[in-house]
Amino acid sequence: MQQTTTQPTVDPHRWAVIIILGIFAFMSNLDSSIVNIAIPVMTWDLHVPASQME
């Protein structure tokens, strides 16, 4: 009885996917940081309470 083994196929674009996901995670954190810094400035300039900012 002869067993055949096959090598698992590896997607050649796997590094591109990892890099894109890393960039997405970085940009998401950067965006939330910018918004958190900008909200107090916007409330001061627009004379609106922070609870009413959306």
N, C-alpha and C positions, 0 to 999 in steps of 0.2 A: 504494500500500500504506500503510495507516494503522496506526501503532503506538499501543497503549494502555498507559498507565502507571498503575499503581495505587499509592496511598500506602500505606506499611506501617502496619498497625494497631498502636497503642500501648495497652498495658493501662493503664486508668485507676488501677489499684491498685499501680502500680510503686513509688511512693514508700512506700506502707505496707509493702511487702515489704522494701525496703531498710532502713527504720527497724526493723522487727521483727528482721531479721538483725543489725543493729548492736546492738540491745538484747541479743540472744542472745549475741553475742560478748562484750559487756561483762559480762553476768551470769556467763558461764562463767569468765572471768578472775577475777572477784571471788570466785566460789566456791572456785576453786583457791587463791587467796591466803588466804582465811579458813581453809581446811583446813590449809595449810602453817603458819600462825601457831598454830593450835589444837593441832596434834599434840604439840609439846613440852610444852605446858601439861597436856594430857591424860595424857601419860606420867608427868609429875611427880606429878599428883594421884592417879592410879590405881596408882602404883608398878609400872608395867609397862615393860619395855624397848621402845624404839621399833621394834625388829625384829618384835615380836609385835603391834603395833597394826595393825588392818585397818580 
